[in-house]
Amino acid sequence: MPPKLGILAGRGQLPGQIVRACQGAGRAFFVIAFNGETDPATVAGDIDHEWVDLPMVGRTIRLLKAAGVQELVLIGPVGRPDFTKLKPDWHGAKLLPKIIKAARQGDDALMKVVVADLEQQGFRILGAEEVFANLGAPLGAIGALEPDAGDRADIARGMDVVAQLGAMDIGQAVVVRDGYVLAVEAAEGTDAMLQRCGQFRGEAPGGVLVKRPKPGQERRVDLPTIGVPTVEGAARAGLKGIAVAAGGALVADRAAVAAAADAAGIFVCGVAIKGPSEEGS
């Protein structure tokens, strides 16, 4: 059997899917649920867990070690806190200056500091798709519909734009229609970006939501993610479809996403992107 897994659970449904994947595989696990972030349904029932305030880094590490955790998965988004109001424990206070400095550079830099600290504590960090392979975006259509030639041109344009934005650690998603960038994801997230796109909706569906990881991103954490709400938001915005990086994005409940896309009459697909060594070439 694999080592006991610690699940650092952020918002959304993905942490619960990791829990169910562990249960289905008979893998031992322990969940750290964050007050104000984790959905209580993630740890409902007899799930072995503890609730922790986000800045209590030392307590989190002690709980993980006491539970016998050797491997960790960080899954689900966590809101960036107001650093001026944090009340960390001793370990958190020691780490805070590095976190604040990294946060000024962007979310990816911040996550690299967190991951490095956890690794220094002896934990092995896993990507979510290493725990539950079905979370990874596949290559090709997810659902019945596929992009046409015009859509593929918009997808290629979007992938290039996100790569450029990602190099500055800005965002992981854009919306492109007929080669024109309608919206860029920043701190508001994908759902809010799609709401903004509604003002550009035409009489006929048009445009593609494109999501991919940033060049050089720490891919074990914070991969771009889509789910049924993403499909519904894209449909409300009048888009023709969604494209994500195959092997570089997560799909929350692939079957449900495919069914939602078919019902909305839009495509969802995974597309190949350049490897990290080829970015910008």
C-alpha distance (Angstrom), angle and dihedral (degrees) to the residues before:
residue distance angle dihedral
M1 . . .
P2 3.82 . .
P3 3.82 119.1 .
K4 3.79 120.2 -82.5
L5 3.79 110.9 -78.3
G6 3.77 126.1 -136.0
I7 3.81 114.2 -152.1
L8 3.80 115.8 -156.3
A9 3.79 97.2 -160.6
G10 3.78 122.2 -152.2
R11 3.78 128.1 174.3
G12 3.79 128.7 -50.4
Q13 3.77 135.0 33.6
L14 3.80 100.4 -60.7
P15 3.83 95.6 84.8
G16 3.79 89.2 55.1
Q17 3.79 90.7 50.7
I18 3.81 90.2 53.5
V19 3.81 89.0 50.2
R20 3.80 91.3 51.8
A21 3.82 91.5 45.8
C22 3.81 89.5 55.1
Q23 3.79 91.5 47.1
G24 3.80 91.3 49.8
A25 3.80 91.9 49.4
G26 3.80 93.6 44.1
R27 3.80 90.3 -120.6
A28 3.81 118.9 156.2
F29 3.80 113.1 -119.8
F30 3.79 143.9 166.6
V31 3.81 126.0 -155.5
I32 3.78 128.3 -142.8
A33 3.81 105.7 -157.5
F34 3.80 116.8 -164.6
N35 3.79 119.6 -139.2
G36 3.77 110.7 -115.4
E37 3.80 93.0 11.9
T38 3.82 114.8 55.3
D39 3.79 118.6 75.4
P40 3.84 106.1 -117.5
A41 3.82 88.4 -136.2
T42 3.82 88.1 68.7
V43 3.80 91.2 69.9
A44 3.81 100.2 27.8
G45 3.78 117.8 134.3
D46 3.78 121.7 12.9
I47 3.83 96.6 -20.5
D48 3.81 110.9 144.5
H49 3.81 103.2 -121.5
E50 3.79 149.5 129.3
W51 3.80 130.2 -144.7
V52 3.80 114.3 -128.4
D53 3.81 135.9 178.5
L54 3.81 109.2 -116.1
P55 3.85 97.2 -116.8
M56 3.82 93.5 50.1
V57 3.79 93.0 97.1
G58 3.78 96.2 153.5
R59 3.81 93.0 51.6
T60 3.81 90.2 48.6
I61 3.80 91.3 53.4
R62 3.81 92.6 46.5
L63 3.81 91.4 50.7
L64 3.80 92.1 49.2
K65 3.78 93.1 49.6
A66 3.81 92.7 44.8
A67 3.81 88.6 53.1
G68 3.81 90.9 53.6
V69 3.81 95.2 -114.0
Q70 3.81 116.5 167.4
E71 3.80 102.5 165.8
L72 3.80 128.8 45.3
V73 3.77 137.3 -158.9
L74 3.82 120.8 -167.1
I75 3.79 106.7 -155.4
G76 3.78 134.5 170.1
P77 3.80 128.8 26.9
V78 3.79 121.7 -74.8
G79 3.79 121.8 -160.0
R80 3.78 117.8 -113.5
P81 3.83 105.9 -107.8
D82 3.79 128.7 -133.1
F83 3.80 97.9 -101.1
T84 3.82 91.9 -157.9
K85 3.81 91.0 62.3
L86 3.80 100.3 43.2
K87 3.79 120.1 119.7
P88 3.80 102.8 -163.9
D89 3.78 127.4 -178.8
W90 3.82 120.3 -117.4
H91 3.80 95.6 -79.4
G92 3.79 91.7 44.6
A93 3.81 91.4 49.6
K94 3.80 90.5 51.5
L95 3.80 90.6 50.8
L96 3.81 96.5 41.3
P97 3.84 98.7 86.3
K98 3.82 90.6 54.4
I99 3.81 90.6 47.4
I100 3.81 93.7 49.3
K101 3.81 91.4 48.3
A102 3.81 91.8 48.0
A103 3.81 92.5 45.4
R104 3.80 89.3 61.1
Q105 3.81 87.5 60.6
G106 3.82 94.7 49.6
D107 3.79 143.3 -87.3
D108 3.80 95.3 -68.0
A109 3.80 92.0 55.2
L110 3.80 89.3 48.8
M111 3.82 92.9 51.2
K112 3.80 91.3 49.3
V113 3.82 89.2 58.2
V114 3.82 91.1 50.1
V115 3.81 92.7 47.3
A116 3.81 92.8 47.4
D117 3.81 91.4 51.6
L118 3.81 92.5 50.1
E119 3.79 90.8 48.7
Q120 3.81 89.9 51.2
Q121 3.81 86.7 56.6
G122 3.81 88.7 59.8
F123 3.81 100.8 -101.0
R124 3.80 123.2 134.1
I125 3.82 110.9 -135.2
L126 3.80 117.0 -140.6
G127 3.78 131.1 -166.8
A128 3.81 114.1 -118.6
E129 3.80 91.5 -115.7
E130 3.82 89.3 58.0
V131 3.79 87.9 62.6
F132 3.80 97.4 38.5
A133 3.81 111.8 19.4
N134 3.82 94.0 -167.7
L135 3.82 89.9 68.3
G136 3.79 93.0 71.0
A137 3.81 116.7 94.3
P138 3.82 110.0 -110.7
L139 3.79 127.0 -141.1
G140 3.80 111.3 -96.4
A141 3.78 137.3 16.5
I142 3.80 122.6 -11.3
G143 3.79 97.9 -160.1
A144 3.78 134.5 4.8
L145 3.81 101.6 -60.7
E146 3.80 129.4 74.7
P147 3.82 133.1 -165.1
D148 3.79 119.6 -97.7
A149 3.81 125.9 -136.4
G150 3.80 93.2 -83.5
D151 3.78 91.9 49.4
R152 3.80 90.7 49.9
A153 3.79 90.2 53.9
D154 3.81 89.2 52.8
I155 3.81 90.0 47.5
A156 3.81 91.7 52.6
R157 3.79 90.2 48.0
G158 3.80 91.0 48.7
M159 3.79 93.5 49.1
D160 3.80 90.3 52.9
V161 3.81 92.6 47.8
V162 3.82 93.9 49.3
A163 3.81 89.8 48.6
Q164 3.80 89.5 55.9
L165 3.81 93.3 45.1
G166 3.77 91.4 43.9
A167 3.78 91.7 55.0
M168 3.81 84.9 65.4
D169 3.84 91.1 44.5
I170 3.81 92.7 -117.5
G171 3.79 107.3 127.9
Q172 3.76 149.1 -34.5
A173 3.80 103.3 -130.4
V174 3.79 144.4 54.2
V175 3.80 137.2 172.2
V176 3.81 116.3 -131.5
R177 3.82 128.7 -174.9
D178 3.80 122.5 -178.6
G179 3.80 89.4 -16.8
Y180 3.80 92.9 -53.6
V181 3.81 118.5 118.9
L182 3.81 106.2 -129.3
A183 3.79 98.3 178.5
V184 3.80 142.2 1.3
E185 3.79 124.0 -150.9
A186 3.79 116.0 -122.6
A187 3.80 131.6 152.7
E188 3.82 94.1 -36.8
G189 3.83 94.0 70.6
T190 3.79 133.4 -132.3
D191 3.81 99.3 -66.1
A192 3.81 93.2 54.6
M193 3.80 90.8 44.6
L194 3.81 89.8 54.9
Q195 3.80 90.3 50.9
R196 3.81 89.0 56.2
C197 3.80 89.5 51.8
G198 3.79 90.8 62.3
Q199 3.81 89.9 81.8
F200 3.82 89.5 63.7
R201 3.79 94.9 50.3
G202 3.80 113.4 134.0
E203 3.79 131.3 -156.7
A204 3.80 90.6 -94.7
P205 3.82 125.6 41.9
G206 3.79 113.7 -92.8
G207 3.77 140.4 157.6
V208 3.78 136.9 46.9
L209 3.78 133.8 -116.1
V210 3.81 107.2 -135.9
K211 3.81 123.2 -165.1
R212 3.81 128.4 179.2
P213 3.81 138.6 148.0
K214 3.77 121.1 -91.4
P215 3.82 117.9 -100.5
G216 3.79 108.9 -90.4
Q217 3.81 91.6 9.5
E218 3.80 121.1 160.0
R219 3.80 93.7 -107.8
R220 3.78 97.1 -166.3
V221 3.80 89.8 73.8
D222 3.81 138.1 33.6
L223 3.79 98.5 15.8
P224 3.82 114.0 170.9
T225 3.78 109.7 -90.5
I226 3.79 137.3 -161.2
G227 3.78 131.4 -171.1
V228 3.78 140.8 160.0
P229 3.85 92.0 -65.8
T230 3.82 88.4 56.5
V231 3.80 90.8 53.3
E232 3.79 91.5 47.6
G233 3.81 91.4 48.2
A234 3.80 92.3 49.5
A235 3.81 90.5 50.2
R236 3.82 92.4 49.8
A237 3.81 88.9 50.2
G238 3.81 89.9 55.5
L239 3.79 95.6 -115.4
K240 3.79 124.2 155.0
G241 3.76 95.4 -138.6
I242 3.78 156.0 -39.4
A243 3.80 128.5 -99.5
V244 3.79 125.4 -169.0
A245 3.77 134.1 178.4
A246 3.78 110.1 -90.2
G247 3.78 107.5 -124.3
G248 3.80 89.6 7.1
A249 3.80 102.4 74.8
L250 3.79 139.7 49.1
V251 3.81 126.9 -123.6
A252 3.79 114.5 -155.6
D253 3.83 105.8 -141.8
R254 3.80 101.8 -10.8
A255 3.82 95.0 -158.7
A256 3.81 92.2 52.6
V257 3.81 91.3 47.1
A258 3.81 90.9 51.6
A259 3.82 91.6 48.8
A260 3.81 92.2 47.8
A261 3.81 91.7 48.5
D262 3.80 92.4 50.2
A263 3.80 91.2 47.7
A264 3.82 90.9 50.3
G265 3.81 93.4 44.7
I266 3.80 95.2 -122.5
F267 3.79 132.7 120.3
V268 3.80 127.8 -118.2
C269 3.79 118.1 -168.6
G270 3.76 144.6 164.6
V271 3.80 116.5 -131.1
A272 3.78 132.4 -168.8
I273 3.79 118.4 -107.3
K274 3.78 132.9 -172.9
G275 3.77 118.4 -82.5
P276 3.82 119.6 -108.8
S277 3.82 92.3 -97.0
E278 3.79 90.8 55.4
E279 3.83 98.2 47.4
G280 3.75 112.4 124.8
S281 3.79 93.4 9.9
